């Protein structure tokens, strides 16, 4: 037993000694610089690089480093235009480390007194180069800065390569410094040569027609070359989701044809993809989903998919066939069909649908969808039992932005739609429905403020024949918490909820991270479905827990209705914040 304690004591002492040695080895000497600008201080510090030295070096080594510092200090100050600076060095050893103090007299800087920069060749008339020369930092009267001089030369050369001037070269690069007169003379002459055009694209793939892949281009063969357009082309291929690896590279210029050819190496994603999803929410109970996708039906980029959703409240089967159009990432047509069965405490409906939609991305990044669907719905709501056939044209707009898709601390989402039907077009009833919803996330200290608002309105004369899927109800995980799913809305003479023509609901929530991926939230919800301007606004408050799980955000809320006799309700929900 004594042997054990002795061994343990020895091991602990050894560990402490090693730890102390490591801490000492990680300490660095202190450098203090006086009487200089922040720019000069940073440049001297970077050139001396004392942060790479340790405290435990010998005094002789430290004095050798300080003795060799003059050349580095001079280089650091000349780089920012000070050619007549002087300094005093003081090396001290204290607090188990050594320190270097510099007292610097910068003197007057070198001033640029003459600048001549010319661009020859085709780039002489190129607006991009004209703008570059206009904004050049190398101007008469400015303090000389060698970094700015070198950076400008590099920028000019790089711009030439990016915009199709591979023959560009400097005819003259001259920086003259007169220390006596504290002046600098800059002369640069750059000959761009001819501007090259886009050449042919050589694809390394065998899955799609080249005529389809060229639709992702924002340029054409023979157009003046621009490397930015090459980057856009590569990103468009990545966004297509047809490929798991995309590489678009420039090939050596063809000096006879004055062209720059490209090579695109494309590795496709798997042709078939399936996914299984499991979840739970108080609105629907346990739920499961299964989806299948054929990512490339043919060489023209067609695809199709199907998915099945099962839960206690809602079951659905949907399938669609997608055809990309002229701009595949921004325009497509989708043929779709589906079946849905929804059973709640106050409404049951079974819907069969068949439709077509045309989706485009507008110039302001709005996703616009034109939709035409034919649906047959059998439903029961209180005493209303109907089967309706409707031909429903519609249009919707959607746009969203988030700084982080997994956990946005700032972002927003806007959705608006309009749909309707007319008896003159063969529908059983006529109606017009407008819907809008928005959600906003704002960073507030370490927490987030989340606001949500939804407003819907319906114009219809035969409300009893309006299908349950087109009526509005409130209450539930994503509506007014504290109430059951679709519990709120207008009632009939027997106090049975039958749904409303209109809906207004909103929420204000603050969540705060406690540690790692866990947090807490406080919220206030309000809203209801209604038929006219006279309606009761249902309200609730509550608190909850948040977990950023590997499968997405999970929320557990305790909601307390205000002004009603019923007690609190527990809500469990999953899904993205936007």
Buried (B, 14 or more C-beta within 10 A) or exposed (E): EEEEEEEEEEEEEEEEEEEEEEEEEEEEBBBEBEEBEEEBBBBBBEBBEBEEBBBEBEEEEBEEBBEEBEEBBBEBBBBBBBBBBEBEBEBEEEEEBBBBBBBBEBEEBBBBBEBEBEBEBBBBEBEEBEEBBEEBEBEEEBBBBBEBBEEBBEEBBEBBBBBBBBBBEEEEEEBEBEEEEBBBBBBBBBBBBBBBBBBEBEBEBEBBEEEBBBBBBEBEBEEBBBBEBBEBBBBBBBBBEBBEEBEBEBBEBBEEEBBBBBBBBBEBBEEEEEEEEEBBBBBBBEBEBBBBBBBBBEBEBBBBBBBBBBBEBBBBBBBBBBBBBEBBBBBBBBBBBBBBBBBBEBBBBBBBBEBBBBBBBEEEEBBBBBBBBBBBBBBBBBEBEBEBBBBBBBBBBBBBEBEEEEBBBBBBBBBBBBBBBBEEEEBBBBBEBBBBBBBBBBEEEEBBBBBBBBBBBBEBEEBEBBBBBBBBBBBBBBBBBBBBBBBBBBBEEEEBBBBBBBBBBBBBBBBBBEEEEEBBBBBBBBBBBBBEEEBEBBBBBBEBBBBBEEEBBBBBBBBBBEEEEEEBBEBBBBEEBB
